[in-house]
Amino acid sequence: MATVKELKAAARPKAGKGAARAERREGRVPGVIYGDKKPPLAIALDKNELRQRISAGRFLTTLYDINIDGQTHRVIPRDFQLDPIKDQPIHVDFMRLGEGALVRVAIPVHVVGAENSPGVKRGGAVNIVTHTIDVRCPPDAIPEAIEVDVSGLEISYSRHLNDVALPKGVKILTRLDTTLVTIVPPSGYAEEARAAADAAAAARASSA
């Protein structure tokens, strides 16, 4: 389930491109909090802290409490922009979460049980076909990942979205027949399989 973390920010007295550039010169990242039928709130965040949060992963599926002037805003990041050259954050958007809110998020696919897959034991490899699944759910019900168990999976067999059990309250927005994971054969597997089939056919023919 979703984890709520604290994030420091301050209100920006001015909006606009000029004010945003001024914040960046001071080592801060301009941002905005919007939603829940309330006016947007221009904010500024410490660049280093924001970069660490983004680099840690799952930034766009993590809930944050941002305290500004004594008022706490429960938010979820919706988007962020990076400088194309320096790879540093230059802007971030947060959506304010009111009571009864539902959010659309992309949840990563996580494979478990590969060590028990007979296909992997025979030299096959796990191929994640779909890396994220779009879902809609309450903010406090956001799964950290969608676990796909491949134990028992043979070479050339797959797991699909309809094979996976999801937590209560999580609605899938992707086709249920979407392929998530496949066990792909090792190099030369097809040739060996054909050779074995040809040998078996020849043996049957000679004994007939």
C-alpha positions in Angstrom: 0.0 0.0 0.0 1.0 3.6 -0.4 3.4 5.2 2.0 2.9 8.9 3.1 6.2 10.9 3.4 6.9 14.5 4.3 8.3 16.9 1.8 9.4 20.4 2.7 8.2 23.4 0.6 7.5 27.1 0.8 4.9 29.2 -0.8 6.1 31.3 -3.7 5.0 34.9 -3.5 5.0 35.3 -7.3 4.2 33.1 -10.2 5.4 33.3 -13.8 8.5 32.5 -15.7 10.6 35.3 -14.3 9.8 34.2 -10.7 10.5 30.6 -11.5 13.9 31.4 -12.9 14.7 33.4 -9.8 13.8 30.4 -7.6 16.1 28.1 -9.7 19.0 30.6 -9.3 18.6 30.2 -5.5 18.7 26.4 -5.7 15.0 25.8 -5.5 12.6 24.1 -7.8 9.3 25.9 -8.6 6.1 23.8 -8.4 2.4 24.0 -8.1 -0.3 22.2 -6.0 -3.7 22.0 -7.7 -6.9 20.1 -7.5 -9.7 19.4 -4.9 -11.7 22.3 -6.3 -9.2 24.8 -4.6 -7.1 27.5 -6.2 -3.6 26.4 -7.4 -0.8 27.1 -4.9 2.6 28.1 -6.2 5.4 26.5 -4.2 9.2 26.1 -4.2 11.2 23.1 -3.1 14.8 22.4 -2.3 16.4 21.1 -5.5 18.7 18.6 -3.8 16.0 17.0 -1.7 13.6 16.8 -4.7 16.3 15.2 -6.9 16.9 12.6 -4.2 13.2 11.8 -4.0 12.9 11.4 -7.7 16.1 9.3 -8.0 14.9 7.0 -5.2 12.1 5.7 -7.5 8.3 5.4 -7.2 8.1 9.2 -7.0 4.9 9.4 -9.0 3.1 6.8 -6.9 4.2 8.1 -3.4 1.9 10.3 -1.3 3.4 13.3 0.4 2.3 15.7 3.2 3.6 19.2 2.3 3.3 21.7 5.2 3.0 25.3 4.0 2.4 28.1 6.5 0.9 25.7 9.1 -1.4 24.0 6.6 -0.7 20.4 5.5 -1.5 19.4 2.0 -1.9 15.7 1.2 -0.7 15.4 -2.4 0.6 13.0 -5.1 3.1 14.0 -7.7 1.6 14.1 -11.2 4.5 15.3 -13.3 8.1 16.7 -13.1 10.4 18.2 -15.6 14.2 17.7 -15.8 16.8 19.9 -17.4 17.7 18.1 -20.7 21.4 18.8 -20.2 22.0 18.8 -16.4 19.3 16.2 -15.7 18.2 18.3 -12.7 14.6 18.9 -11.7 13.3 22.3 -12.9 9.5 22.0 -12.2 7.1 19.7 -10.4 3.3 19.4 -10.3 1.4 18.0 -7.3 -2.3 17.1 -7.2 -4.1 17.9 -3.9 -6.0 14.9 -2.6 -9.4 15.5 -1.0 -11.7 13.2 0.8 -12.9 10.3 -1.5 -10.4 11.1 -4.2 -9.4 8.5 -6.7 -6.1 8.6 -8.6 -4.8 7.1 -11.8 -1.3 5.7 -11.5 1.0 3.4 -13.3 2.1 0.5 -11.1 5.4 -1.4 -11.9 5.3 -5.1 -12.6 7.5 -7.2 -10.2 8.4 -10.8 -11.0 8.7 -13.4 -8.2 9.3 -17.1 -8.2 11.8 -17.1 -11.1 14.1 -19.5 -9.2 11.3 -22.1 -9.1 10.4 -21.8 -12.8 11.1 -25.0 -14.7 11.6 -23.0 -17.8 14.3 -20.9 -16.2 16.0 -24.0 -14.8 16.2 -25.3 -18.4 18.0 -22.2 -19.5 15.1 -19.9 -20.3 15.0 -16.2 -19.3 12.3 -14.1 -17.8 11.1 -11.4 -20.2 8.9 -8.6 -18.7 6.7 -7.7 -21.7 4.6 -5.1 -19.8 6.5 -3.0 -17.3 3.7 -1.0 -15.8 -0.1 -1.3 -15.4 -2.5 1.6 -15.2 -4.9 1.5 -12.3 -7.4 3.7 -10.6 -7.8 3.5 -6.8 -8.0 5.5 -3.6 -4.7 7.2 -2.7 -4.1 5.0 0.4 -4.6 1.8 -1.6 -1.9 2.4 -4.2 0.0 -0.9 -4.5 3.8 -0.7 -4.5 4.0 -3.2 -7.3 2.0 -5.8 -9.1 3.6 -9.1 -8.3 3.6 -11.8 -11.0 4.5 -15.3 -9.9 6.3 -17.3 -12.6 7.1 -20.4 -10.5 5.8 -23.4 -12.4 6.1 -21.5 -15.8 7.7 -23.4 -18.6 9.6 -22.1 -21.6 7.4 -20.2 -24.1 4.6 -19.8 -21.5 3.3 -16.5 -20.2 1.5 -14.8 -17.3 -1.3 -12.4 -18.2 -3.0 -9.6 -16.3 -6.1 -11.8 -15.6 -3.7 -14.3 -13.8 -2.9 -11.7 -11.1 -4.9 -11.0 -8.0 -5.1 -7.3 -7.1 -5.9 -5.6 -3.8 -9.5 -4.6 -3.0 -10.5 -1.2 -4.4 -7.9 -1.3 -7.3 -9.5 -1.0 -10.7 -7.5 -2.1 -13.8 -7.5 0.3 -16.7 -5.6 -2.1 -19.0 -6.9 -5.0 -21.0 -7.1 -8.1 -18.9 -5.6 -10.3 -21.6 -2.4 -8.1 -21.6 0.7 -10.3 -21.5 2.9 -9.4 -18.5 5.7 -11.9 -18.4 7.0 -14.6 -20.7 9.7 -17.3 -20.3 11.8 -17.0 -23.5 13.8 -20.0 -24.7 17.6 -20.0 -24.7 19.6 -19.5 -27.9 19.4 -22.6 -30.1 16.3 -24.0 -28.3 14.1 -24.0 -31.4 16.7 -25.8 -33.5 17.2 -28.4 -30.8 13.5 -28.9 -30.5 13.1 -29.4 -34.2 16.0 -31.8 -34.3 14.5 -33.8 -31.5 11.1 -33.9 -33.2 12.7 -35.0 -36.5 14.7 -37.7 -34.7 11.5 -39.0 -33.0 9.6 -39.0 -36.3 12.4 -40.9 -38.0 12.5 -43.5 -35.2 8.8 -44.0 -35.5 9.1 -44.4 -39.3 11.9 -47.0 -39.0 10.0 -49.1 -36.5 6.8 -49.1 -38.5 
